[in-house]
Amino acid sequence: MLSAQQIINYQAQDNLLKNRIILVTGAGDGIGKAAAMAFAEAGAELVLAGRTVAKLEQVYDQIIAAGGVEPCIYPIDLEGATKQDYKQLAISCDQQFGRLDGLLLNAGILGQRTPLSSYRQDVWDKVLKVNLSAQFQMTQALMPILEKSDSSSVIFTSSGVGRVGRAFWGAYAVSKFAIEGLVQTWAAELEGLNSVRINCINPGATGTQMRAQAFPAENPNSIASPEDIMPAYLYLIGPDSQSVNGKSIDAQLKQ
């Protein structure tokens, strides 16, 4: 495994992901969009998953305009999706591609920034469903398709507040602590059994809509852009991280 410094400075070789099939959730904007564009530039064929079709179509158009392989659009709302919806997603991927080489679980919601003592139950349930249960259900449904690849990478999204508890981050922090545990548990179960590896990325302070919601007074120009943190994503999704399993990677050096 590369060092933290090497990961954030990682430079992908040309066509690093050629002939690789990768599904990205939350691909309509922010980090998901940046990852989709970066993966496409590296030669991957993308499945763009998200809840807003218009945004996915814009990413589709940008990938085509940049000369990338034509992606697929798969609308899905993690809040309302059922086990049957994820099963249908797996069937669609299997029928169209016969395998899946990568899965980036990027979609998520913030919830409330408020003390736990006054946290709304409905918001708690929604955040835990979108940020944890939906991630688990999708990965579980897609696992047989991922296992058909000769080397597949699953990347969950963590957070600094999912490693050390901080006041007022509520269900979001709890969901990210759970993601860290989910990754470690699942990776340990898969170790040495098949070609699938599971890790997570902590993006760090990045200029996204969620970050603006959490820190409305922050100048977005003072932090990294989604494009700035793509080296870590390219490293983990590609073959150079083939031996990395069960790790939590920082996309930026700690301040």
N, C-alpha and C positions, 0 to 999 in steps of 0.2 A: 504494500500500500504506500502511496506517495505521502510525503509530509504535508502538513497543513499549508505551508507556503507553496509547495509544488502544486497542490490541488487548485488554489485560487489563481495560480499563474499558468494552469494547464492550457496547452495549445493543441487543439484537435488536428489530426492529420486530415488531409483532403479525403473526402469520401469515407470518413471514419465509420459512418452509419449506413453506407450503401447496402441496399437490399435488406435493410432491417425494418421491421414493422413496429411502430411505437404508438401507443395510445396516450394522450395527454388530457387530463381533466382540467377544467377551468381554462381552456385554451383560448377563450375569447379576448382576454386582456391580461395586463400585468405580467407576472412571472410565467404563467402558463403560455401566453402568447409569445413571449420572448423565447421560451424553451422550444415551442413548436417551430418558430422561425430558425432557431439555431440548429435543431435536429434536422430540419429540412435542408438547410444549407450544407449539412454534413452528409446528405444523401439519403436520409431516412424517408420512408413512406408513412405518413401520419394519419392517425384517426383523431380528429379534433372533437373532443367531447365537452359539452357545456350546456347551459340552460338557455342562452340567448342566441338564437340562430343567426340573427343579423351580425353579431360580433364574430361568430365562427365563419360566416361567409366572407367577412372582410379579411380575416386571417388566411382563408383559402385563397382569395384573390391575390394577396401579397406573396404567398408562397409560389403561386403560378407565375406571377410577374417577375419573381426573382429566379425563375428557372428551375424550381424544385419539382419533385415528383407530385403528381396530382393527389392531394389528400382526400380523405373521406370525412364527412361531417356526421356526427352522431349526437343529436340533441338528447340531453338527459338532465333531470333536476334531482339532485341528491336528496333534497328534503322530502320529495314525494315518491321517489323511486322505491320499488318493492323488490323482493327476492326474484320474482318472475322477470322484472325489468332487467336485472343484472344477468339472469340466465339468457335472456334474449340477446343482450349485448354480446355475450360469449358465443352464442350460436352464430350471430352475424359475423363476428371476427373469424370464427373457425371456417365458415362457409366461404368467406371472401379471400382469406389469406392462408388458412391452414395452420397458423401459429401466431404467436405474439412474442416479439423479442424485447419489448420494453413497455413499462407502465409507469407513468409519472402521475402520482396522485397529488395534484396541486390545489384543487378546488377547496375552499373553506370559507367560513364566516367568522366574524369577530364576536358577535353578541354584545352584551353590555359591559361597560367599564364602570363597575359599581361594587360596593362591598357585598360579600356573599350573604350577609345577613338580610339584605334587601333584594337579592337577585330573584328575578321573576322565574317561576317554574317553567312557563311555556318557552321562554328564551333558552333556559338551561337545556330543556329537552331537544330543542331545535339545534342548538350548537353541538351537542353530543351526538345527535343523529348524523348531521352533515359532516362533522369533522372526525368522527370516529366510527360509528356503526356503518355508515355508507361506505367508508373506505375499506372496512373489513369485508363487507358483503361483496363489493365489486371485485376485490382481489381474490376472494374465495371462489367466486364464479368464474373468474378468468384464469385461475391457476392451472386447470387442465390444458388450456391453450398456451399458456406460458411454458409449460413443461414440454411442449412439442418443439420448442426452440433449442438449438444447440447451446445457447448461452443467453439467458434472459435476465433482465435487471428490473426490479421493482423499486421505485423510489417513493417513499412517503415524505410528507412535509412536516417538519418539526418547528420549534421556536426556542429562543432563549428562555422564554417564560415556561417552557415545558421541561426545563432542566433544573432551574432554581425558582421556587415560588416567589411571586411578586404580588403585592397588594393590588386589588381591583381588576385583576385580569380574569377572574371568575371561571366560567365554563370553558373559555378558550384555552386558558392555561391548563386546566384539568384535562381537556381533550388532547393537548400536546404531550403532557406527561404520559397519557395512555398510549399515544402513538409510539413514543420511545419504547415503552414496554412491549407493545405489540410487535414492533420490529425485532427486538431482541429475542422474543419468544418464538416467533415464526421463523426467523433466520436459524435459530438453534435446531428447530424441528427439521429444517430442510438441509442442514449442513451435511454434505457428502451423499445426499440421496438422489439429487437430480441436478439439472442445469440452472435452476433458478436461484438468484441471490436477492436478498432484501436489505435495503438500507434506508436511511432517512437523511434529509438535508435541512439544516437550519439556515434560511436565506439571510438572516440578519436584517438590519435596518435598510429597507429597500423602498424606493418610491412607487408605491402602489396605492390603489383606492382604499384598501384595508388599512394601510399605514396612515393615510391621511385621515381616515375615520378615527383611528386611535390617537393620533397626534395632530389635531387640526391646526395648531399654531406653528408646526414645523415647516421649515423651508425645504421643499422636496429636492432642491438643487444641492442641499448640504449632505445628502445621503446617496448611496449607490442607486443606479437605475437597474431595472430588471436585466438589461443587456450586460451590465457590468459583472453580474454574478454567474453568468452562463458557463464559465470554465468548469466549475464544480459539477454542474448538471451534465455537461458533456463527458466529463470523466466517469461519473457514476453510471451513466446510461450505456457507455461504450465498452469495448473489449479490454481496455487498459485497466479496468477495475474488476476483472473477472474473478480474482481471488478475494475480493472484499465482500464481506457478508456480516450483517448484524451491527453495522457501524452507524454512528451519527456524525455527519460531516458538516463542518461550517463552510458556507459559501464565501464568507469574508473573515479576515483576521479579526480577532476580538480586540475591541478598542481598549 
